[in-house]
Amino acid sequence: MLAIGLTGISGAALAGCSTGPADAPAAAPTSAGTGATASPTPSSTAPRPTTSGAGTQGPPAVALSSGPDITHGPRTGNHVALTFHGQGPESMARDILASCAKARATVTVFAVGTWLEQYAHVGREVVAAGHELGNHTWSHQQMKQLSSAQAVDEAVRGAKALKAAVGTAGWWFRPSGTQHSTATIRAAAATAGYHRCVSYDVDPEDFKDPGAEAVRARTLAAVRPGSIVSLHFGHQGTVDALPGILAGLHAKGLQAVTLSTMLREQ
């Protein structure tokens, strides 16, 4: 097993998802990475995902089991998961999709609900191109600071935005404003129908706009088989860095695939 792990629209979102100290893991690490305590069983009345939005294959087994945050996938293969926090101008989103298409790479986009409501057509383009969508909350609040009811509202409304745009709430939830989930966040995700929260093990901090070369170099220096990389739509440096990142992965013998594809290998 492994431990598994987008910026938003509000002012708090502009700082990105990796600001502030990370939460301490709530449970001891598993053999697949650090994580959190098991999530409550999703409510039977919640919008239970039935497809990934990225093809007809069923979900990876880990998507249907409770457990710690997913921070990475199998270390023995050659796949990595580039994940994007979904926000920003649709032109930048399309530039990212074009770079992926040229490199024959697939990615996972964690869409903010308010963004997806505005750009539902972009969400459908993401899925049509063979990528997948996940839930990055409704309005990208600092989730560690929310009450239980507020956290549930963010997770559930985000799931509903996904379902309205592409017909499914997907399999994956990534909390906003924090790299790691908390018990409150995990309970909210479970209420929305998600068994797991998704974190990451590679963060080039592209949301701080360090420049395309820094984003490229930081990513390639840290990435290894099974890595989950945190990147963001809405930042030109990320758009400009992506072709070099994809070429660098190829040079390392690594292939960018969706999170679900990578986690089916475990």
C-alpha positions as CSV (number, residue, x, y, z in Angstrom):
1,M,0.0,0.0,0.0
2,L,1.0,3.6,-0.4
3,A,0.2,6.8,1.3
4,I,-1.6,8.9,-1.1
5,G,-1.8,12.8,-1.5
6,L,-5.3,23.3,-6.9
7,T,-5.2,27.2,-6.2
8,G,-8.5,29.0,-5.9
9,I,-10.2,32.2,-6.6
10,S,-10.3,34.1,-3.3
11,G,-7.6,36.3,-2.0
12,A,-6.4,33.5,0.3
13,A,-6.0,31.4,-2.8
14,L,-3.5,33.7,-4.5
15,A,-0.8,32.5,-2.1
16,G,-1.2,28.9,-3.3
17,C,-1.9,25.7,-1.4
18,S,1.5,25.1,0.2
19,T,1.7,28.2,2.4
20,G,2.1,27.8,6.2
21,P,3.5,24.9,8.1
22,A,2.3,21.5,7.1
23,D,0.1,19.6,9.5
24,A,1.9,16.8,11.3
25,P,0.8,13.4,10.2
26,A,-2.0,12.0,12.4
27,A,-0.8,8.5,12.2
28,A,2.5,6.7,11.7
29,P,3.8,6.4,8.1
30,T,2.8,3.4,6.1
31,S,5.2,1.6,3.8
32,A,4.0,3.9,1.0
33,G,4.6,7.3,2.7
34,T,3.4,9.5,5.4
35,G,-0.3,9.9,5.9
36,A,-3.2,10.5,8.2
37,T,-5.6,8.5,10.2
38,A,-8.3,6.5,8.4
39,S,-11.2,8.5,7.0
40,P,-14.8,7.9,8.1
41,T,-16.8,5.7,5.8
42,P,-18.4,7.9,3.1
43,S,-22.1,8.6,3.6
44,S,-24.3,6.4,1.5
45,T,-26.2,9.6,0.6
46,A,-23.1,11.4,-0.6
47,P,-22.3,11.8,-4.4
48,R,-20.4,8.5,-4.7
49,P,-18.0,8.6,-7.7
50,T,-18.6,5.9,-10.3
51,T,-16.0,6.9,-12.9
52,S,-12.8,8.8,-12.9
53,G,-13.7,11.2,-15.7
54,A,-10.7,9.9,-17.5
55,G,-11.8,6.8,-19.3
56,T,-13.9,3.7,-18.6
57,Q,-11.6,1.9,-16.3
58,G,-12.7,1.5,-12.7
59,P,-11.0,3.2,-9.8
60,P,-7.8,2.0,-8.3
61,A,-8.5,-0.2,-5.3
62,V,-6.9,2.4,-3.0
63,A,-9.6,5.0,-4.1
64,L,-12.2,2.8,-2.4
65,S,-10.4,2.2,0.8
66,S,-10.0,4.5,3.8
67,G,-6.5,5.4,5.0
68,P,-3.8,8.1,5.2
69,D,-3.3,10.9,2.7
70,I,-1.9,9.7,-0.6
71,T,1.5,11.3,-1.0
72,H,3.1,9.2,-3.7
73,G,2.6,6.1,-5.8
74,P,4.7,3.0,-6.4
75,R,8.4,3.6,-6.4
76,T,9.3,0.6,-8.6
77,G,7.7,1.7,-11.9
78,N,8.4,4.6,-14.3
79,H,5.2,6.6,-13.8
80,V,4.8,10.0,-12.1
81,A,1.6,12.0,-11.6
82,L,1.7,15.7,-12.5
83,T,-1.3,17.3,-10.6
84,F,-2.5,20.8,-11.3
85,H,-4.6,23.0,-9.0
86,G,-7.4,24.1,-11.3
87,Q,-7.9,27.8,-11.6
88,G,-6.9,30.8,-13.7
89,P,-7.5,31.9,-17.3
90,E,-8.7,29.3,-19.7
91,S,-6.0,30.3,-22.2
92,M,-3.3,29.1,-19.8
93,A,-5.3,25.8,-19.1
94,R,-5.4,25.2,-22.9
95,D,-1.7,25.9,-23.2
96,I,-1.0,23.3,-20.6
97,L,-3.3,20.8,-22.3
98,A,-1.5,21.5,-25.6
99,S,1.9,20.8,-24.1
100,C,0.6,17.5,-22.6
101,A,-0.8,16.5,-25.9
102,K,2.5,17.1,-27.7
103,A,4.4,15.0,-25.2
104,R,1.6,12.4,-25.0
105,A,1.3,13.0,-21.3
106,T,-1.8,12.8,-19.1
107,V,-2.3,14.7,-15.9
108,T,-4.8,15.1,-13.0
109,V,-6.5,18.5,-12.5
110,F,-7.9,19.2,-9.0
111,A,-10.5,21.8,-10.0
112,V,-11.8,24.5,-7.7
113,G,-15.6,24.4,-7.8
114,T,-16.1,28.1,-8.5
115,W,-13.6,28.0,-11.3
116,L,-15.2,24.8,-12.8
117,E,-18.6,26.4,-12.6
118,Q,-17.3,29.3,-14.7
119,Y,-15.3,27.1,-17.1
120,A,-17.2,23.9,-17.2
121,H,-16.3,23.6,-20.9
122,V,-12.6,23.6,-20.0
123,G,-13.3,20.8,-17.5
124,R,-14.9,18.8,-20.3
125,E,-11.9,19.4,-22.5
126,V,-9.6,18.1,-19.8
127,V,-11.6,14.9,-19.6
128,A,-12.0,14.6,-23.4
129,A,-8.2,14.8,-23.8
130,G,-7.7,11.7,-21.5
131,H,-6.8,13.6,-18.3
132,E,-8.8,13.4,-15.1
133,L,-10.5,15.8,-12.7
134,G,-10.5,15.8,-8.9
135,N,-12.1,18.0,-6.3
136,H,-10.2,20.9,-4.8
137,T,-13.0,22.3,-2.8
138,W,-15.7,24.8,-3.7
139,S,-14.0,28.1,-3.1
140,H,-10.4,27.4,-2.0
141,Q,-10.6,28.3,1.7
142,Q,-7.9,27.7,4.3
143,M,-9.5,24.4,5.3
144,K,-7.6,24.0,8.5
145,Q,-9.3,27.1,9.8
146,L,-12.8,26.0,8.9
147,S,-15.5,24.5,11.2
148,S,-16.7,21.0,10.5
149,A,-19.8,22.3,8.8
150,Q,-17.9,24.7,6.7
151,A,-15.4,22.0,5.6
152,V,-18.3,19.7,4.6
153,D,-19.8,22.5,2.6
154,E,-16.6,23.1,0.7
155,A,-16.1,19.4,-0.1
156,V,-19.7,18.7,-1.0
157,R,-20.2,21.8,-3.1
158,G,-16.9,21.0,-4.9
159,A,-18.1,17.5,-5.7
160,K,-21.4,18.8,-7.0
161,A,-19.6,21.3,-9.3
162,L,-17.6,18.4,-10.7
163,K,-20.6,16.3,-11.3
164,A,-22.5,19.2,-12.9
165,A,-19.6,19.8,-15.3
166,V,-18.5,16.3,-16.3
167,G,-21.1,13.9,-14.9
168,T,-19.0,12.5,-12.0
169,A,-17.6,13.7,-8.7
170,G,-14.4,11.8,-9.5
171,W,-12.4,9.7,-7.0
172,W,-9.9,12.2,-5.5
173,F,-10.1,15.1,-3.1
174,R,-7.3,17.5,-2.3
175,P,-7.9,20.0,0.5
176,S,-7.1,23.7,-0.1
177,G,-4.6,25.7,1.9
178,T,-2.7,22.8,3.3
179,Q,-0.5,20.0,2.1
180,H,-1.9,17.5,4.6
181,S,-5.4,16.7,5.7
182,T,-6.7,16.9,9.3
183,A,-9.4,14.8,11.0
184,T,-11.9,17.5,10.2
185,I,-10.9,17.6,6.5
186,R,-11.0,13.9,6.2
187,A,-14.5,13.7,7.7
188,A,-15.6,16.4,5.2
189,A,-14.1,14.5,2.3
190,A,-15.8,11.3,3.4
191,T,-19.2,13.1,3.6
192,A,-18.6,14.2,0.0
193,G,-18.0,10.6,-1.0
194,Y,-14.2,10.4,-1.1
195,H,-12.3,7.8,0.8
196,R,-8.9,9.4,0.4
197,C,-7.3,12.8,0.5
198,V,-4.5,13.4,-2.0
199,S,-1.2,15.2,-1.0
200,Y,2.1,15.2,-2.9
201,D,5.8,14.7,-2.4
202,V,7.2,17.2,-5.0
203,D,6.4,20.9,-4.6
204,P,8.4,23.4,-6.8
205,E,6.3,26.2,-5.3
206,D,5.3,27.4,-8.7
207,F,2.5,29.5,-7.2
208,K,5.1,31.9,-5.9
209,D,6.1,32.6,-9.5
210,P,9.9,31.9,-9.2
211,G,10.2,31.8,-13.0
212,A,9.9,28.9,-15.5
213,E,13.5,27.7,-15.1
214,A,13.2,27.5,-11.4
215,V,10.0,25.5,-11.7
216,R,11.5,23.2,-14.2
217,A,14.7,22.6,-12.3
218,R,13.1,22.2,-8.9
219,T,10.6,19.6,-10.3
220,L,13.2,17.5,-12.1
221,A,15.6,17.6,-9.1
222,A,13.0,16.2,-6.8
223,V,10.9,13.9,-8.9
224,R,11.3,10.1,-8.9
225,P,9.2,7.1,-9.7
226,G,5.8,7.3,-8.1
227,S,6.0,11.1,-7.3
228,I,2.9,13.2,-7.1
229,V,3.9,16.7,-8.2
230,S,2.0,19.8,-7.1
231,L,1.6,22.4,-10.0
232,H,-0.9,25.1,-10.7
233,F,-2.9,26.4,-13.6
234,G,-3.0,30.2,-13.8
235,H,0.7,30.8,-13.6
236,Q,2.7,31.7,-16.7
237,G,5.9,30.3,-15.3
238,T,4.3,26.9,-15.0
239,V,2.9,27.1,-18.5
240,D,6.4,27.9,-19.8
241,A,8.1,25.3,-17.6
242,L,5.9,22.4,-18.6
243,P,7.5,21.5,-21.9
244,G,10.9,21.3,-20.2
245,I,9.5,19.3,-17.3
246,L,8.0,16.8,-19.7
247,A,11.2,16.5,-21.7
248,G,13.2,16.1,-18.5
249,L,10.9,13.3,-17.3
250,H,11.4,11.6,-20.7
251,A,15.2,11.9,-20.3
252,K,14.9,10.3,-16.9
253,G,12.8,7.4,-18.3
254,L,9.7,8.6,-16.5
255,Q,6.2,9.1,-17.9
256,A,3.5,11.5,-16.7
257,V,0.2,9.7,-16.3
258,T,-3.0,10.4,-14.4
259,L,-3.1,9.7,-10.7
260,S,-5.5,6.9,-11.2
261,T,-3.3,5.2,-13.8
262,M,-0.3,5.4,-11.5
263,L,-2.1,4.1,-8.5
264,R,-3.5,1.1,-10.3
265,E,0.0,-0.3,-10.4
266,Q,0.3,-0.7,-6.6
